Amino acid sequence: MAEQLDDLEVLIRDERLRDLRRSLDALNTGDVVDFLERLGVKDRAVTFRLLPKDTAVEVFDMLDQSLQREIIEGLKDLDVAHFFESLDPDDRVRLMDEMPASVARKMMRHLDPRERSLTNIVLGYPEGTIGRQMSPEFVALPERWTVAQAMEKIRRSGQDAETLYTLPVVDRARLLKGVVSLRDLVSADDDVLIEGLMAEADSVDADHDAEDAARLCADRKHLAMPVTDKEHRVIGIFTVDDALDILERAETEDAARHGGAEPLNRPYLSTPVLHLMRLRVVWLLVLAVGATLTVTVLDRFEDTLDSVVVLALFVPLLIGTGGNVGNQAATTLTRALALGDVATRDVFKVLWREFRVGVTLGGSLGVLSLLLVGLIYGWQVGAVIGLTMLTLCALAASVGGLMPLLAKKLGFDPAVFANPFIATFVDATGLVIYFLIAQSILGI
Amino acid sequence: MAEQLDDLEVLIRDERLRDLRRSLDALNTGDVVDFLERLGVKDRAVTFRLLPKDTAVEVFDMLDQSLQREIIEGLKDLDVAHFFESLDPDDRVRLMDEMPASVARKMMRHLDPRERSLTNIVLGYPEGTIGRQMSPEFVALPERWTVAQAMEKIRRSGQDAETLYTLPVVDRARLLKGVVSLRDLVSADDDVLIEGLMAEADSVDADHDAEDAARLCADRKHLAMPVTDKEHRVIGIFTVDDALDILERAETEDAARHGGAEPLNRPYLSTPVLHLMRLRVVWLLVLAVGATLTVTVLDRFEDTLDSVVVLALFVPLLIGTGGNVGNQAATTLTRALALGDVATRDVFKVLWREFRVGVTLGGSLGVLSLLLVGLIYGWQVGAVIGLTMLTLCALAASVGGLMPLLAKKLGFDPAVFANPFIATFVDATGLVIYFLIAQSILGI
């Protein structure tokens, strides 16, 4: 498979479009998507136009929103309307969120009335809520119906529904009473009442945070969850594959921010180099500005440094270790927050745990460095390094554990605020602690 | 909800077990699981024993394997056998992987013959393969059957099946021909042949890597995928919720290793402090040993440092920035590898991209530091810092981009090898570059 895709790239480079078209025909939809995700904007547009119309619609549906946008930008208006209409309402809204508002409005005008009104339901909820990600096309079953009636409705009106495997059960006022699975329906006798098969429903409010809702869906292993309005009426449904998309995006974001960069949110090879650079330069500058603090601190202690140059040798080792300890704690807590294992109200529990972890880690490393450094550079310097290790690790673990919780409490992304901030904070305070300990032990 | 769980913790602390039992009865299964995941070993055992038998079985099924193991260790043999029997074969194998082999064997002996033979199928595949994670309980449909025959089989023998929503279609030799969805079955007429409804199947070989298979399932939005043997006979199925578990575990692992620690693989608050410490100390030591390289480098250049002490001021800033650039690249590529956007054969593409990103980043930061440092510490020092920035960023981005691919190629986890290694490498080589540039510009 892999080599095959490389061969296709050669065909594009050599502009052998007829051969390319023939090779594309032999691929299944998923492979075509994988291939398009490896191409730059221009090659992708060329390749996409070679696809048979049906395949093109399926492929378009599976692409990232950012790539959908780039493809749309290279198409004639008529074709745009066609692809736009072929999407599900929730996918359509996600694409619109990527486009300039004027273009999005224009595309909406081309939709048929039913699709437009479905799209408007989803558009009614703010970005970041589950209402914006749900599908308004679902089949709800009245609780007093029989299995036969339900199956009849499913056969008749199930074509457009996002899923038929988890069906909301409602009362006369369309209030959510529970859910029933298609699995249970097909195994039940025709005259059984729906309310007898119904299970308790985990539902979410449309205003609920999308990532939280997706995590709940994944944790509780639901194939789909009903979305309700404030009165607990069913207004939509969201499925586990949407949950997967949301979680994957959230995790890409966390991973990028751990590394001190903004997330790509699109396939790596399809991203222009300048775009990669822009995503990284802002954080890099912020971190560099923070790091000038270390220059200031060292400048303040230049006399100490001048009289005992050997102290300079351990600066990278010490702040590196401090940074590592802080990072370990921050990463663990960011992940625990994302998984819902820890909440912001657990702050004192976390602080006390991380402080103890930091002291044990710092104690071990401290004794080790006391011995090693002491043997080579003398016991006084050894004591300075050992003591600094202990203090620094305890501080770094506590701050590293605290920061993600604090960030979340203040409404920031825990991943953003945590690692970069910790590195800078630990570097600067670590140096101050180091030189203060050195001054008092070495008597300078 | 949150406050309610805190109240329950108070009940445990005060040993008001009767009140605790009453409060537990009011919670749904998912909430009980959330609560247990916040407790230490002893409190968890006490609470678990208060649950009604039915709830206990459901709760046990939803817990992490590490917590299941701890609970089992606190139970009598008879109860153990009961909980063990209640698990699905694939969940049972995952729990056995957590237990000492002797205990696992003993538990197997208590199983009834059917469950034992199902479990043995899964046990036959090595850890880390999808065969070890699949369910051997599935309903396969012969391609020449009618819809009516199929529905009859589903009703009769569907109780134990892992899923009924994606059904493998097989020929007489049980070779996989395709899949059919229950959704299509219920909407079709009774006398339609299965082969007419069948869609092409994405399947995986049982020996296939579990994480790859899970990623494929998620990317292609399948609710379930058939697992086949070497002859392409269907031997099991794995579902999207198992894929979610596998991916969540993989992402927790990546996140932890980015932070330079081993993953918890269990809820944070349920993990003893000493265990947290052990998960972190090994990497910390490895990194610290690596960081002693920086001490050696600085030791070599001590004379240069002694004659121009001002050079020491910029050491944390320079290696910090180099580390950040390397980290950004490594994080981006690790994630791209995990998502399948990049493969190891793309190594030259990646290297050339990251080198350009590094040069642009280093160029901007270099000019900036030339100006700022030049104004305060003189233009010669400014030139040293600026040039070092440029070189260091280009190097760090290239190495950072390269490492995850190299690690994967060599069969290591990209996340493990990447960030810690990069930090150490960039710190040490960065210092060498810094002092060489300083020596040549300042003429020392």
Interface residues (C-beta under 8 A of the other chain):
Chain A: A2 D6 N28 G30 D34 E37 R38 M62 M151 I154 R155 G158 Q159 L164 Y165 L182 R183 V186 S187 E200 D202 A218 D219 R220 K221 L223 V240 D241 L244 E248 E251 T252 D254 A255 A256 H258 G259 G260 A261 L264 P267 Y268 L269 V273 L274 L276 M277 R280 V281 W283 L284 L285 L287 A288 A291 T292 T294 V295 L298 D299 E302 L305 D306 V309 V310 A312 L313 F314 V315 P316 L317 I319 G320 T321 N324 V325 N327 Q328 A330 T331 T332 L333 T334 R335 A336 L339 G340 D341 V342 A343 R345 D346 K349 R353 R356 V357 T360 L361 S364 L365 N419 A423 D427 L431
Chain B: A2 D6 N28 G30 D34 E37 R38 M62 M151 I154 R155 G158 Q159 L164 Y165 L182 R183 V186 S187 E200 D202 A218 D219 R220 K221 L223 V240 D241 L244 E248 E251 T252 D254 A255 A256 H258 G259 G260 A261 L264 P267 Y268 L269 V273 L274 L276 M277 R280 V281 W283 L284 L285 L287 A288 A291 T292 T294 V295 L298 D299 E302 L305 D306 V309 V310 A312 L313 F314 V315 P316 L317 I319 G320 T321 N324 V325 N327 Q328 A330 T331 T332 L333 T334 R335 A336 L339 G340 D341 V342 A343 R345 D346 K349 R353 R356 V357 T360 L361 S364 L365 N419 A423 D427 L431
